[in-house]
Amino acid sequence: MKTVIIFACFLLVLLSALEISAPLNFYDKHVTPNMEINDCREKLQRLKIRNFNTFILTQRKTVEDLCRNGDGLRKLQNVNIIDCKVNKVGVLYGAIVTIKCENGIPVHLENVARIKPK
């Protein structure tokens, strides 16, 4: 019985860690208030991203507020993004981004409608 209780506690700790890591991972991978197109190489290396990533140039609070308004797909309009490819300078776009929210937190960058390079 003691083993079952310890195992149950262990599972609860693991689940809470997953709950915390999902939004942190999204913010680390996609949200930054300050970034230049020349920062791509360093950012991709630091995050261990091999090929391509899109960064939304906005405050974390903006995305938090967006997901706080409901679950499902939420759109963030008129934002700047930087598309980064390994070993290339990034490209700055205006965009409408669609973010998937679950339980009031962002979990996936679902779609990016690029408007035009800036």
Secondary structure, 3 states (H helix, E strand, C coil): CHHHHHHHHHHHHHHHHHHHHHHHHHHHHHEECCCCHHHHHHHHHHHCCCCEEEEEECCHHHHHHHHHCCCEEEEEEEEEEEEEECCCCCEEEEEEEEEEEECCEEEEEEEEEEEEEC
